[in-house]
């Protein structure tokens, strides 16, 4: 017996409860178990969101998996009958339409595989469930073009393998679920050994962790245990607890105006008051952001140094509960296509949405990082257009899987140009020709996409080590075409570093997209620096209003 097998056996032994043997389940039991899995997941959304390799402020794996599960359970609520096959099909359909992001789409494929094996059944026992887990794993792997080990795929595959061994000895659902959860826990803890980037960042795979939480919630239902409170699920993941015993604490933000302000000293003082600390600015104006249990502490400190303006204090527990109660609405702004081909794109920030519409997008779905649109929302945008030929621009790698699903579900002629960033969307729209046919346009737009390099600047939400780069919490970080490649003390310094990495001197146009919360004077200073260093290039400034990233830079 290997060391990992011995560890799995020990964990399974620790999970053995006093609950009675469970021989089979019908539709009602499956519904209630999945609802418990969702409830348990909802307690862990923010924790799972923190399991990013990169310390960016917009992790969304937990959010996407929760919203996908919500859509699955909503579909079941409107499905008559208690046969397990009928319930499973409804779950799969709801998850398919509600799938968001890579993790949500893979989760929907897992549920689809389960439903395929349970089709037509009134009830199922442990042996059938084990076979369904095998089908779930196979379906999930087939749904990914290039499967990567050390992810949610590994977890569902290893769970399915253990399930087959367990039912060969004992046909008991409770025993099977206990073994499954034990293996899932072990598999998640092992993901950093399979994916070096996880090991370097000190996290486990977020999608695998989400699947573990769902399975554990289902097991808790079987044992009659509560799903009303969170627990420590992954010792391998060094996670933060909520900022106070009674909830998630407060999100405090303000502008501090004064004279001879010491930004480093302020950052050090604020850092001792809570978490997710961001302190940036200069000797006259400092922007402060913090999550803390007592909002008065950072406010009183700031008031002693100068005048406070733009004060925001939000109860994060209330925000979280509001998020759980209802999915954030995703708006679709549509216009009549100017030709026979309609273009659907995704963007956040009113300025960016307005820009994309002006460049010819017929439908702009409001979304992006942390609010990935679902398959259904993208499909609705496609179907809303008075055009039988449609091109989708997802503008985010995490939106691509849902866009692919929407493409396959529509009866229209739909093509996908896999734009990864908002600047790529701008370039592809400029390459569109009203006189050309669909395939010619797709080819031209894809070539234009490849000519754009994008840098995104934000603030690190935690310390991290990524590809040898040491990042401190609160530092400015720069991502070049999605890869973290720079960090520093201020936005302008990192922005200039990113432009050098992009080879901006070889391009013709440098564009600065300004996000929300950036003061008017800051972009002008950056543009002046860019023009001074790159006098031969044209420099454009766009007030896009996108969230999370103060600046997005492009060179083409």
RAHU-V520341 format. One record per residue. N is the residue number from 0. SS is DSSP state (A for helix, B for strand, O for the rest). NEAR is the number of other ideal C-beta (glycine too) atoms within 8 Angstrom. Layout:
BEGIN
N:SS:NEAR, N:SS:NEAR
END
This chain:
BEGIN
0:O:4, 1:O:5, 2:A:5, 3:A:8, 4:A:8, 5:A:9, 6:A:9, 7:A:12, 8:A:9, 9:A:8, 10:A:11, 11:A:12, 12:A:7, 13:A:7, 14:A:10, 15:O:6, 16:O:7, 17:O:2, 18:O:8, 19:O:4, 20:O:6, 21:O:10, 22:O:7, 23:B:8, 24:B:10, 25:O:11, 26:A:11, 27:A:7, 28:A:8, 29:A:13, 30:A:11, 31:A:9, 32:A:12, 33:A:14, 34:A:10, 35:A:13, 36:A:16, 37:A:14, 38:A:11, 39:A:14, 40:A:17, 41:A:9, 42:O:9, 43:O:14, 44:A:14, 45:A:10, 46:A:12, 47:A:16, 48:A:13, 49:O:12, 50:O:14, 51:O:12, 52:O:8, 53:O:10, 54:O:11, 55:O:12, 56:O:8, 57:O:9, 58:O:13, 59:O:13, 60:A:15, 61:A:16, 62:A:13, 63:A:15, 64:A:17, 65:A:13, 66:A:13, 67:A:18, 68:A:15, 69:A:11, 70:A:15, 71:A:17, 72:A:14, 73:A:10, 74:A:15, 75:A:13, 76:A:6, 77:O:6, 78:O:9, 79:O:2, 80:O:7, 81:O:8, 82:O:10, 83:A:15, 84:A:12, 85:A:11, 86:A:15, 87:A:14, 88:A:10, 89:A:13, 90:A:17, 91:A:15, 92:A:9, 93:A:14, 94:A:18, 95:A:11, 96:A:12, 97:A:18, 98:O:17, 99:O:14, 100:A:14, 101:A:10, 102:A:14, 103:A:19, 104:A:17, 105:A:15, 106:A:17, 107:A:17, 108:A:13, 109:A:14, 110:A:14, 111:A:13, 112:A:15, 113:A:15, 114:A:13, 115:A:10, 116:A:12, 117:A:13, 118:O:9, 119:O:4, 120:O:10, 121:O:6, 122:O:8, 123:B:10, 124:B:10, 125:A:13, 126:A:8, 127:A:11, 128:A:13, 129:A:14, 130:A:9, 131:A:13, 132:A:14, 133:A:12, 134:A:12, 135:A:17, 136:A:15, 137:A:9, 138:A:13, 139:A:15, 140:A:10, 141:A:7, 142:O:8, 143:O:10, 144:O:2, 145:O:4, 146:O:7, 147:O:8, 148:O:8, 149:O:11, 150:O:13, 151:A:14, 152:A:14, 153:A:14, 154:A:17, 155:A:14, 156:A:10, 157:A:12, 158:A:15, 159:A:13, 160:A:8, 161:A:12, 162:A:15, 163:A:10, 164:A:8, 165:A:14, 166:A:13, 167:O:5, 168:O:5, 169:O:8, 170:O:7, 171:O:10, 172:A:13, 173:A:13, 174:A:11, 175:A:15, 176:A:12, 177:A:13, 178:A:12, 179:A:15, 180:A:13, 181:A:13, 182:A:13, 183:A:16, 184:A:13, 185:A:13, 186:A:14, 187:A:15, 188:A:10, 189:A:9, 190:A:16, 191:A:13, 192:A:6, 193:A:8, 194:O:12, 195:A:6, 196:A:9, 197:A:13, 198:A:9, 199:A:9, 200:A:12, 201:O:8, 202:O:13, 203:O:14, 204:O:16, 205:A:15, 206:A:15, 207:A:16, 208:A:16, 209:A:17, 210:A:15, 211:A:16, 212:A:14, 213:A:14, 214:A:14, 215:A:14, 216:A:15, 217:A:13, 218:A:13, 219:A:12, 220:A:14, 221:A:12, 222:A:9, 223:O:5, 224:O:6, 225:O:5, 226:O:10, 227:O:4, 228:O:5, 229:O:5, 230:O:4, 231:O:4, 232:O:9, 233:O:12, 234:O:5, 235:O:7, 236:O:10, 237:O:4, 238:O:8, 239:O:6, 240:O:4, 241:O:10, 242:O:12, 243:B:8, 244:O:3, 245:O:4, 246:B:8, 247:O:12, 248:O:13, 249:B:13, 250:B:12, 251:B:15, 252:B:11, 253:B:13, 254:B:10, 255:B:16, 256:B:9, 257:O:10, 258:O:6, 259:O:5, 260:O:15, 261:O:7, 262:A:12, 263:A:6, 264:A:7, 265:A:14, 266:A:11, 267:A:8, 268:A:9, 269:A:14, 270:A:10, 271:O:5, 272:O:11, 273:O:13, 274:B:8, 275:B:9, 276:B:13, 277:B:10, 278:B:14, 279:B:10, 280:B:10, 281:O:7, 282:O:7, 283:O:8, 284:B:10, 285:B:13, 286:B:12, 287:B:15, 288:B:10, 289:B:15, 290:B:12, 291:B:14, 292:O:7, 293:O:6, 294:A:9, 295:A:6, 296:A:9, 297:A:15, 298:A:13, 299:A:8, 300:A:11, 301:A:12, 302:A:8, 303:A:5, 304:A:9, 305:O:10, 306:B:6, 307:B:11, 308:B:7, 309:B:6, 310:B:8, 311:B:8, 312:B:10, 313:B:8, 314:B:9, 315:A:13, 316:A:11, 317:A:8, 318:A:11, 319:A:11, 320:A:8, 321:A:8, 322:A:10, 323:A:8, 324:A:5, 325:O:5, 326:O:5, 327:O:6, 328:O:4, 329:O:11, 330:O:6, 331:B:12, 332:B:9, 333:B:8, 334:O:7, 335:O:5, 336:O:12, 337:O:6, 338:O:5, 339:O:6, 340:B:12, 341:B:13, 342:B:15, 343:B:17, 344:B:15, 345:B:15, 346:B:16, 347:O:11, 348:O:12, 349:A:6, 350:A:11, 351:A:15, 352:A:13, 353:A:8, 354:A:11, 355:A:14, 356:A:11, 357:A:6, 358:O:9, 359:O:9, 360:O:12, 361:O:13, 362:B:16, 363:B:13, 364:B:15, 365:B:13, 366:O:12, 367:B:14, 368:O:11, 369:O:10, 370:B:12, 371:O:16, 372:O:13, 373:O:16, 374:A:16, 375:A:10, 376:A:12, 377:A:18, 378:A:13, 379:A:9, 380:A:13, 381:A:16, 382:A:8, 383:A:8, 384:O:13, 385:O:5, 386:O:11, 387:O:6, 388:B:12, 389:B:16, 390:B:17, 391:B:16, 392:B:16, 393:O:14, 394:O:14, 395:O:12, 396:A:8, 397:A:11, 398:A:16, 399:A:12, 400:A:13, 401:A:18, 402:A:13, 403:A:10, 404:A:15, 405:A:15, 406:A:11, 407:A:6, 408:A:7, 409:O:11, 410:O:2, 411:O:10, 412:B:7, 413:B:12, 414:B:12, 415:B:11, 416:B:12, 417:O:9, 418:O:11, 419:O:12, 420:O:15, 421:A:14, 422:A:13, 423:A:14, 424:A:14, 425:A:13, 426:A:14, 427:A:15, 428:A:15, 429:A:8, 430:A:11, 431:O:13, 432:O:8, 433:O:6, 434:O:3, 435:O:7, 436:O:5, 437:A:10, 438:A:7, 439:A:9, 440:A:14, 441:A:11, 442:A:8, 443:A:12, 444:A:15, 445:A:11, 446:A:9, 447:A:12, 448:A:14, 449:A:6, 450:O:7, 451:O:13, 452:B:11, 453:B:14, 454:B:17, 455:B:11, 456:B:16, 457:B:13, 458:B:10, 459:O:16, 460:O:9, 461:O:7, 462:O:8, 463:B:11, 464:B:10, 465:B:12, 466:O:7, 467:O:5, 468:B:10, 469:B:6, 470:B:14, 471:O:8, 472:O:11, 473:O:10, 474:O:11, 475:B:15, 476:B:16, 477:B:17, 478:B:14, 479:B:13, 480:O:9, 481:O:7, 482:B:7, 483:B:12, 484:B:9, 485:B:12, 486:B:13, 487:B:10, 488:O:5, 489:O:8, 490:A:12, 491:A:9, 492:A:10, 493:A:15, 494:A:16, 495:A:11, 496:A:11, 497:A:15, 498:A:15, 499:A:8, 500:A:11, 501:A:12, 502:O:9, 503:A:12, 504:A:7, 505:A:4, 506:O:12, 507:O:5, 508:B:11, 509:B:15, 510:B:13, 511:B:15, 512:B:14, 513:B:12, 514:O:15, 515:O:7, 516:O:5, 517:O:10, 518:O:5, 519:A:6, 520:A:6, 521:A:10, 522:A:12, 523:A:9, 524:A:9, 525:A:13, 526:A:11, 527:A:8, 528:A:11, 529:A:16, 530:A:9, 531:A:7, 532:A:8, 533:O:12, 534:O:6, 535:O:4, 536:O:13, 537:B:6, 538:B:12, 539:B:8, 540:B:10, 541:B:11, 542:B:6, 543:O:13, 544:O:10, 545:O:16, 546:O:11, 547:O:10, 548:O:10, 549:O:10, 550:B:16, 551:B:16, 552:B:16, 553:B:16, 554:B:14, 555:O:10
END
